[in-house]
Amino acid sequence: MTDNKRSLEQQKEEFKQKKLLASPIAGLIAWLTVAVSGLFFPDLITVWVLFIATGSIVYLAMGISKFTGEDYLDKTKPTNTFDRLFFYTVAQSVLVYSIAIPFFMLDYTSLPLSVGILTGLMWIPLSWIIDHWIGLFHTLTRTISILVLWYLFPSERFVYIPMAIVIVYAISILILQKRKTT
C-alpha cells in the first residue's frame, strides 16, 4: 500500500517510532554463534559458520520481527521511504562480502575483521534516520574494538572479535529499548 500524501518528515517520524530490535537481535545471535564456534571448533569450520551466520542475519531478523512487533514482511502497512533506505543499507552490507572474500582468500583470519567492520557500517545511516547517536556509537565502538582485538589476539580472532561484536550489539539493544520514540 503506497501513501504518497505523507511528507518525508512524516515518514521519518513514523520510522523513528519503530522498536528497531529485530535486526540487532539477529546480529547478536549470528555473531554469538560464530564466537561459540570459534571456542569449540577449528578455524576451517568457524569460517563456514561465520559466512553462513552473518549471511543469514537478514532472514533471521525477518523471523524475529514477527515477535518484536516490527513484522518486516507485513504488506498491509503503508510504504515508508526510510524502510526502503534501511533495506538498501542491508543490501550494502551483503555487498561488502565482495571485499571480504578476496582478503579471506589471502588470509582466512581476516574474515572477522573485514566482515565485522564492513557489515557494521550500516548503523551510520540509521543514526541519521532516527536522529539518535546509537548508530554512530555502534559503528565506532565496533570498529575500534575489532581493530584493537585484531592486533592484540591474532590467534584468537574467531573468538574475541565476535564476542566484542556481541557485546556491542547487547549494549545497542539495551539503548534502543530505552530510546524515547516520541
RODO-2510 file (C-alpha; in nm, 4 decimals, decimal comma):
residues 182
     n   res          X          Y          Z
     1     m     0,0000     0,0000     0,0000
     2     t     0,1528     0,3316    -0,1069
     3     d     0,0732     0,6599     0,0595
     4     n     0,2161     0,9471    -0,1417
     5     k     0,0367     1,2040     0,0745
     6     r     0,2830     1,1798     0,3629
     7     s     0,5874     1,4036     0,3552
     8     l     0,9365     1,2669     0,4029
     9     e     0,9402     1,4239     0,7509
    10     q     0,6191     1,2401     0,8418
    11     q     0,7625     0,9138     0,7110
    12     k     1,0859     0,9728     0,9034
    13     e     0,8872     1,0329     1,2235
    14     e     0,6953     0,7079     1,1613
    15     f     1,0208     0,5169     1,1107
    16     k     1,1653     0,6652     1,4313
    17     q     0,8713     0,5184     1,6267
    18     k     0,9799     0,1626     1,5434
    19     k     1,1467    -0,0535     1,8052
    20     l     1,4320    -0,1459     1,5682
    21     l     1,5193    -0,4551     1,7715
    22     a     1,4784    -0,7462     1,5286
    23     s     1,7931    -0,6822     1,3239
    24     p     2,0271    -0,6233     1,6199
    25     i     1,8900    -0,9315     1,7965
    26     a     1,9543    -1,1320     1,4790
    27     g     2,3069    -0,9884     1,4566
    28     l     2,3750    -1,0734     1,8192
    29     i     2,2597    -1,4338     1,7668
    30     a     2,4668    -1,4723     1,4494
    31     w     2,7882    -1,3366     1,5992
    32     l     2,7370    -1,5307     1,9217
    33     t     2,7129    -1,8443     1,7072
    34     v     3,0446    -1,7505     1,5454
    35     a     3,2088    -1,6924     1,8851
    36     v     3,0874    -2,0279     2,0196
    37     s     3,2119    -2,1992     1,7060
    38     g     3,5477    -2,0231     1,7487
    39     l     3,5717    -2,1596     2,1015
    40     f     3,4911    -2,5208     2,0199
    41     f     3,5709    -2,5889     1,6541
    42     p     3,8716    -2,5495     1,4264
    43     d     3,9025    -2,2320     1,2216
    44     l     3,8027    -2,4111     0,8999
    45     i     3,4594    -2,4870     1,0449
    46     t     3,4273    -2,1444     1,2068
    47     v     3,4962    -1,9757     0,8723
    48     w     3,1898    -2,1506     0,7307
    49     v     2,9873    -2,0710     1,0406
    50     l     3,0823    -1,7036     1,0036
    51     f     2,9802    -1,6932     0,6372
    52     i     2,6512    -1,8740     0,6993
    53     a     2,5591    -1,6990     1,0255
    54     t     2,6321    -1,3448     0,9099
    55     g     2,4757    -1,4113     0,5704
    56     s     2,1606    -1,5257     0,7473
    57     i     2,1132    -1,2191     0,9675
    58     v     1,8555    -1,0595     0,7382
    59     y     1,6483    -1,3785     0,7229
    60     l     1,6732    -1,4319     1,0973
    61     a     1,5682    -1,0688     1,1503
    62     m     1,2617    -1,1233     0,9314
    63     g     1,1525    -1,4076     1,1576
    64     i     1,2366    -1,2238     1,4798
    65     s     1,0482    -0,9153     1,3560
    66     k     0,7225    -1,1081     1,3929
    67     f     0,7947    -1,1483     1,7665
    68     t     0,9114    -0,7888     1,8239
    69     g     0,6019    -0,6458     1,6565
    70     e     0,8033    -0,4981     1,3700
    71     d     0,6968    -0,7590     1,1109
    72     y     0,9216    -0,6664     0,8184
    73     l     0,7043    -0,8636     0,5763
    74     d     0,3692    -0,7027     0,6655
    75     k     0,2277    -0,5890     0,3311
    76     t    -0,0664    -0,4076     0,4919
    77     k     0,1476    -0,1218     0,6287
    78     p     0,1884     0,1890     0,4141
    79     t     0,5224     0,2032     0,2366
    80     n     0,7845     0,4176     0,4004
    81     t     1,0830     0,5650     0,2195
    82     f     1,3002     0,5053     0,5249
    83     d     1,2150     0,1352     0,5304
    84     r     1,3492     0,1239     0,1760
    85     l     1,6616     0,3137     0,2804
    86     f     1,7133     0,0707     0,5690
    87     f     1,6868    -0,2260     0,3329
    88     y     1,9351    -0,0594     0,0982
    89     t     2,1807    -0,0487     0,3895
    90     v     2,1170    -0,4215     0,4368
    91     a     2,1978    -0,4759     0,0680
    92     q     2,5134    -0,2698     0,1153
    93     s     2,6159    -0,4991     0,3996
    94     v     2,5727    -0,8031     0,1773
    95     l     2,7783    -0,6459    -0,0996
    96     v     3,0752    -0,5925     0,1316
    97     y     3,1453    -0,9639     0,1060
    98     s     3,2970    -0,8726    -0,2309
    99     i     3,5731    -0,7034    -0,0300
   100     a     3,5901    -0,9613     0,2494
   101     i     3,6172    -1,2704     0,0287
   102     p     3,9356    -1,1733    -0,1628
   103     f     4,1109    -1,0878     0,1653
   104     f     3,9813    -1,4088     0,3182
   105     m     4,1392    -1,5984     0,0277
   106     l     4,4765    -1,4409     0,1120
   107     d     4,4433    -1,4735     0,4903
   108     y     4,1429    -1,6584     0,6290
   109     t     4,1845    -1,4892     0,9684
   110     s     4,0956    -1,1563     0,8048
   111     l     3,7307    -1,2641     0,7940
   112     p     3,6199    -1,1466     1,1419
   113     l     3,7936    -0,8127     1,0800
   114     s     3,6561    -0,7436     0,7340
   115     v     3,3034    -0,8792     0,7797
   116     g     3,2809    -0,7401     1,1329
   117     i     3,3741    -0,3848     1,0342
   118     l     3,2152    -0,3652     0,6916
   119     t     2,8739    -0,5033     0,7884
   120     g     2,8670    -0,2741     1,0922
   121     l     2,8784     0,0350     0,8719
   122     m     2,5034     0,0103     0,8084
   123     w     2,4465     0,1572     1,1555
   124     i     2,5731     0,5009     1,0474
   125     p     2,2742     0,5926     0,8278
   126     l     2,0443     0,4520     1,0964
   127     s     2,1704     0,7236     1,3329
   128     w     2,0636     0,9880     1,0846
   129     i     1,7262     0,8277     1,0131
   130     i     1,6260     0,8008     1,3792
   131     d     1,8072     1,1159     1,4969
   132     h     1,9868     0,9197     1,7667
   133     w     2,3520     0,8587     1,8465
   134     i     2,3195     0,4788     1,8806
   135     g     2,4218     0,4038     1,5223
   136     l     2,7402     0,6076     1,5495
   137     f     2,8175     0,4512     1,8865
   138     h     2,7611     0,1014     1,7465
   139     t     2,9773     0,1513     1,4373
   140     l     3,2615     0,3360     1,6069
   141     t     3,2799     0,1114     1,9138
   142     r     3,2551    -0,1998     1,6995
   143     t     3,5222    -0,0827     1,4541
   144     i     3,7700     0,0281     1,7194
   145     s     3,7165    -0,2877     1,9260
   146     i     3,7632    -0,5139     1,6250
   147     l     4,0792    -0,3351     1,5176
   148     v     4,2336    -0,3440     1,8662
   149     l     4,1453    -0,7117     1,9171
   150     w     4,2777    -0,7971     1,5702
   151     y     4,6243    -0,6844     1,6800
   152     l     4,6126    -0,7961     2,0442
   153     f     4,4886    -1,1525     1,9922
   154     p     4,5954    -1,2790     1,6489
   155     s     4,5497    -1,6453     1,7393
   156     e     4,2016    -1,5884     1,8888
   157     r     4,0458    -1,3667     1,6211
   158     f     3,7488    -1,6004     1,5715
   159     v     3,6604    -1,5761     1,9420
   160     y     3,7479    -1,2269     2,0692
   161     i     3,6268    -1,0280     1,7684
   162     p     3,2841    -1,1980     1,7522
   163     m     3,2451    -1,1602     2,1308
   164     a     3,3231    -0,7887     2,1066
   165     i     3,0570    -0,7567     1,8379
   166     v     2,8095    -0,9446     2,0593
   167     i     2,8804    -0,7064     2,3472
   168     v     2,8317    -0,4015     2,1250
   169     y     2,5034    -0,5497     1,9993
   170     a     2,3871    -0,6160     2,3564
   171     i     2,4604    -0,2568     2,4589
   172     s     2,2929    -0,1260     2,1428
   173     i     1,9810    -0,3348     2,2053
   174     l     1,9559    -0,2019     2,5617
   175     i     1,9914     0,1564     2,4383
   176     l     1,7337     0,1010     2,1624
   177     q     1,4905    -0,0394     2,4198
   178     k     1,5297     0,2679     2,6399
   179     r     1,5261     0,5136     2,3483
   180     k     1,2428     0,7629     2,3531
   181     t     1,0499     0,7286     2,0298
   182     t     0,8338     1,0373     2,0677
***
